[in-house]
Amino acid sequence: MSRPVLGITMGDAAGIGPEIILKAFQGDRLFSLCSPLIIGSLPTMEFYKSLLGVDISFRPINHVSQASAESGTLDILDLGLIDTDALKIGKTDPAPGKAAVIFTQKAAQLAAAGRIDAVVSAPLNKEAMRLAGYSYEGQTQIFAEITGSKRYGMILLLGSIRAMMLTTHLPLREACDAVTKENILEKIELAHESLVAFGIERPKIAVAGLNPHAGEGGLFGREEVDETIPAIEAALMRGIDVVGPMPADVVFLKARDGEFDLTLAMYHDQANMVAKFLGFGKVVTLLAGMPIIRTSVGHGTAFDIAGKGVADEANFIKAIEVAAELAVTRKRSGDEHP
């Protein structure tokens, strides 16, 4: 079987995206897993190659069919858009913000058309994106728009733990208001469908509580009693193996020990803190509910260290590995939906 073609978006040119791409593809190992196609700016990649002293070659192409996948050479679909003379490394700037969105849109279009097998996203900067005039919450919404997906989510791969968030980038007040039976049931169903698609025949899902001690029967909040438990009961009636609500300070420890295939967190930090406190160095995000495979790193543009040559590429390598593995599995099964 031929290696899957991975469209790798460059991300925000002022951040660490170009650096971690260059570092990830040092040596032959990742080239043996996939055929990488950088979607971004050739002058920017050349700029960072010179800045960091990285030994790698580039080959500009105009169409995916021209990709050669030669070890040591990165094929680049050069969309331009970046003026390297005006590039302000480590600074929030609408110009790289706009370019990062366009790179992402192009990758999504190629994946949706079946011209590439998966997408791996380097980070973009949400503030720069909004300064450029875009109102997307993040890259997920760009992919949803391109694919026409209405029901989707994001799975965090935290070592041996899989987690999905009920809400992502919302103020905490709005996130609490989003804890409804309808929203929770939708995410439980989405998680179940995604895990089955990943080859887990009968996945077990845990649902975290919102309140301390999962509400303690209504003593510390009514969300669990009024919303979460009815959602779980409805999911059970539909044949989904789901338990909860469980206190958030307990459920992830059980997940770490292998009791669940996925844990549904109620809000952004509830899931992300797990990666920090349990010490996982390789955090990957995976889209669920869309007809394409897309992974990304679990961190941002890191403007504070951009251009200094100290960015850690470990997360990005893991994102590439996961995307390549899922793409191969999909090809073997003939499944059109990851």
Protein Blocks (a to p, Z undefined) as FASTA:
>chain_A
ZZddddddebjfklmmlmmmmmmmgcjklmmmpccdddddfklmmmmmmmnopacddddd
fbfklpgoighiacdddeejpafklpcghiacfklmmmmmmmmmmmmmmmmnopafbdcd
ddddfklmmmnopabfblmlmmmmmnopabdcddddehjaccddfbfcdcfklmmmmmcf
klmmmmmmmmmmmmmmnopabacdddddfbghhlnnolnojklmmmmmmmmmmmmmnopa
ceddddfklmmmmmmnopafbdcdfbfklmmmmmmmnopabdcdddehiabdcdddfbdf
klmlgonlpacfklmmmmmmmmmmmmmmmmmnopabZZ
